[in-house]
Amino acid sequence: MKKTTIYDIAKELNITAATVSRALNNNPRISEDTKKLVQETAQRLNYKQNRVAQALKSGKSNNVGVVVPYINRNFFSNIIRGIEEELNPKGYHVIISQTHEKANKEIDIVQNLLNAQVDGILISISRQTSSDEHFVQVLEKNVPLIFFDRKKEIKGGSSVTLDDFDGAYQATKHLIEQGCQKIAHMTIDLSLLIYQNRLAGYKKALTDHGMTFKPEYVIGLQSEIVAGKDAAQKLMELPEPPDAIFSSTDLGALGAIQYLKEIGLKIPDDFCVVGFSNEPFTQFMELPITSVDQAPLTMGKTAAKVFLEQMDSEGVKIEKNVVLNPTLEIRKSSLKKGK
Amino acid sequence: MKKTTIYDIAKELNITAATVSRALNNNPRISEDTKKLVQETAQRLNYKQNRVAQALKSGKSNNVGVVVPYINRNFFSNIIRGIEEELNPKGYHVIISQTHEKANKEIDIVQNLLNAQVDGILISISRQTSSDEHFVQVLEKNVPLIFFDRKKEIKGGSSVTLDDFDGAYQATKHLIEQGCQKIAHMTIDLSLLIYQNRLAGYKKALTDHGMTFKPEYVIGLQSEIVAGKDAAQKLMELPEPPDAIFSSTDLGALGAIQYLKEIGLKIPDDFCVVGFSNEPFTQFMELPITSVDQAPLTMGKTAAKVFLEQMDSEGVKIEKNVVLNPTLEIRKSSLKKGK
């Protein structure tokens, strides 16, 4: 079946294609009578206006770009679900892209989204991202930019983040309350604000409870099980090994638990472990892992609401920063008997 | 900074904007000298052609739409990784959308991708999908359509699928070889071809080894842990309960294992369990779960290659159907001691 074009409508009405085009785009130079006639004929001939062409004219595509480091992290996929739950009922399409933690890919994706004329960009930046030029570009085009979880401090950008300091503080305080005396901290990448804040929360909880911060108890790793095992091994080989680990990642916590079991330690009796992110597997392990829940669904919904607010406030620039509170989910890996 | 437009170039060269536009779009009515002059001036003034406008003219956006039921299933996210690994180096952007297994959302997404003028659509259909009108539309617009894993039989559509029959056959044969006599099968949704094929492979393995197929040993469930628990309970309450389960899903297998342990059965000594998908958690459980690996990375790369082949063969329509072989990853949940 051949698609109806503006030329078919023009022929039908014996007017020029340019007039049809102007009528369809509500040009004031065209009379109301002609507009009505063109509309009716377009409908009768089943004419569908090209949405990209429409977007070019109206500047609105109804697409929203969501950019995350990895789509398959439970945390990020739940945020996306939250965004979709808010935006789909309002007629927006959510287009997802992943950076694989690469700055170049992030820049490329953001430029592609701008070219595709998305109505807004919701993004959690990659670990590598250092420049902010691509974000400046977004704001210069008046496209709403909302960071979630991992943000770049930039004028005009809004954000929805988690109180990582508080999450780490809660986790560390909980370990102290369980009677742990020597609490180590596994971190990921201290160039990212979220990990800096978790380290700071950990330190503060220690000093608030009269415990000394020991730099040798802070160990960096990649977010993988094997790295968690290696890190735990290094910690246990210290002259004075720790009796608890607060890990900035659940996979790191899992790796640590695997190593600690291998060397014959009983968890939680001999050693307590707490993770961060509340990944689903932390619940269904034989030894369920205590973890900090990051409220991803709420984070996604909130980021979407901030976007909608910006779309509704034409002409007015809004910069909004929302900080959500984490919840510590206490499970067997850190709950000593009789406590 | 104001963006350079074709009007700026026109003013600079004292020619009309229409001439500039034609020159930039390589219109044969414009002389080579003028084209060269316009190109140079455009470059000097840092003019950037609107990619959407370009797409409208050339019909090529360099965007490829990938549609999956859920982005956070390890299987689908690995397929997407495979697609990106093939397409990104060729200059394509991969735009991801998820249907949440809803047919309406799938139709909506496909239409949005067509409107956004993607160069191709790679899709794994939702469980609900019954009509194929939206796919006919894609093919009518000459947009390459490649199904992966879950396909719709449609003329002109290509596909990359897994030999699900063989995967189920291998899994069931393995259980028989372990000495299991009464093998049950947990399935998901028999309206989908993949689950039909797995059921067929299970049946064939039974009859090939002189065992009787018992309809009461086939039980349907949702892909969740709790549903796996419930299904296992129902199976164990049969007058003649099974001694093994081949589950079409890993989460179902995990739920079954949890229930079987609760009622005091020893796995694999008393009861063997095999899953399907080789989700990462199957490896790092305390009791690692045997599962059928679906080669998602290869599936993604192959789907991308089929797309590239179609892009390279202008004018010629290619319909290609590739079937990949699964691998059974044997682990503790089905490996009896002394075998």
Interface residues (C-beta under 8 A of the other chain):
Chain A: M1 N50 R51 V52 A53 A55 L56 S61 N62 N63 Y70 I71 N72 R73 N74 S77 N78 I80 E84 N88 H93 V94 I95 I96 S97 Q98 H100 K105 D108 I109 N112 N115 A116 Q117 E140 I225 L254 Q258 F281 F284 M285 E286 L287
Chain B: M1 N50 R51 V52 A53 A55 L56 S61 N62 N63 Y70 I71 N72 R73 N74 S77 N78 I80 E84 N88 H93 V94 I95 I96 S97 Q98 H100 K105 D108 I109 N112 N115 A116 Q117 E140 I225 L254 Q258 F281 F284 M285 E286 L287
